[in-house]
Amino acid sequence: MRQAAVLDVGCHSALLAVGRRRVGAVLEQVYSRKVRLRLHEALDGDGCLDESGVESVWRAVAEVVAHGLPVPPREMFAFATSVIRDAPNREEIIARVNRATGTRLRVLPGVEEARLAYVAARQWAGFPQRPLLVLDIGGGTVEVASGTADRPHAAHSLPLGARRITRDHLPGGRAPGERRLARTRDHVRQSLTEAALPTAAPGDRVLACSKVFAQLACLTAHLGEPQGNGRWLTLSRLRTAIPLLAGMTPAHRARLPGISRHRAEQSLAGALVAEALLETCGAPRVEICGWSTREGLLLEHLKEPGGRGTARGEAAIA
């Protein structure tokens, strides 16, 4: 039975996922291994990873693959997300990882990540030919894709991720006063409006594919929306959660239901971006989807002969 492996190196973890196709099943994950990272703490003012960050990346990759890959190494697609893709020293990072581990990290353009997230979400939701809008908030970028088939008609990537908004507008994850909060809200809303994003019509399905959305849905489920059970995030409940997050330090946010310690600093920015996305795209609520770019890659590699296909538009750096 064919298997494919994807190694996803992001800001918070290096995660190896192995999937396969079975009769009657779209995708079954058969193996995963995660090593925690905290790359946001190793970024300098220019977005470069410092020496400790570079070392933590190659050590995490080495640890993930050291336990024996369930597939041949040539069938593993290893990619890095925006924290490395956008780093001015990304060539050095990727070269160091390659020398230390023999693993060649690749970077995908943001629009390609949006396309792959849509591919995964469409499969996760089923194949009915109804309009689908997919939203994904990452650390560095926001991805939006829409369509009515198994491939999106439109895909967008914008530099409005939770980590980036925190760094540029909410230092330390705090909003010192209503004025700073309002300015940040206005910046995100204006940037999304200018991007001319697709909007959801009544009855369209809207899926949210990221930890940011999942944690906000869990939080709002404990703030008076238990019927959603963390499977939905509504704009109305999100708006009630933002003042709560704004009034807390990151350390206190980490004690809230759904907000993890390593994402607490970025949780306020993530909530502001999510609010603006739902407003701009005309989505009063979104359904939380368990699949995103990583699963999109697995699905596409399982289609390729020998599992050795590459994502379209990839930028490979040795």
Secondary structure as GFF3:
##gff-version 3
##sequence-region A 1 318
A	DSSP	beta_strand	3	9	.	.	.	ID=ss1
A	DSSP	beta_strand	13	22	.	.	.	ID=ss2
A	DSSP	beta_strand	25	36	.	.	.	ID=ss3
A	DSSP	three_ten_helix	39	42	.	.	.	ID=ss4
A	DSSP	alpha_helix	51	66	.	.	.	ID=ss5
A	DSSP	three_ten_helix	73	75	.	.	.	ID=ss6
A	DSSP	beta_strand	76	80	.	.	.	ID=ss7
A	DSSP	alpha_helix	82	85	.	.	.	ID=ss8
A	DSSP	alpha_helix	90	101	.	.	.	ID=ss9
A	DSSP	beta_strand	106	107	.	.	.	ID=ss10
A	DSSP	alpha_helix	110	125	.	.	.	ID=ss11
A	DSSP	beta_strand	132	137	.	.	.	ID=ss12
A	DSSP	beta_strand	142	147	.	.	.	ID=ss13
A	DSSP	beta_strand	154	158	.	.	.	ID=ss14
A	DSSP	alpha_helix	162	169	.	.	.	ID=ss15
A	DSSP	three_ten_helix	171	173	.	.	.	ID=ss16
A	DSSP	alpha_helix	178	194	.	.	.	ID=ss17
A	DSSP	beta_strand	205	208	.	.	.	ID=ss18
A	DSSP	alpha_helix	211	221	.	.	.	ID=ss19
A	DSSP	three_ten_helix	226	228	.	.	.	ID=ss20
A	DSSP	beta_strand	232	234	.	.	.	ID=ss21
A	DSSP	alpha_helix	235	246	.	.	.	ID=ss22
A	DSSP	alpha_helix	250	253	.	.	.	ID=ss23
A	DSSP	three_ten_helix	261	263	.	.	.	ID=ss24
A	DSSP	alpha_helix	267	280	.	.	.	ID=ss25
A	DSSP	beta_strand	285	288	.	.	.	ID=ss26
A	DSSP	alpha_helix	293	303	.	.	.	ID=ss27
A	DSSP	three_ten_helix	305	307	.	.	.	ID=ss28
A	DSSP	beta_strand	315	316	.	.	.	ID=ss29
###
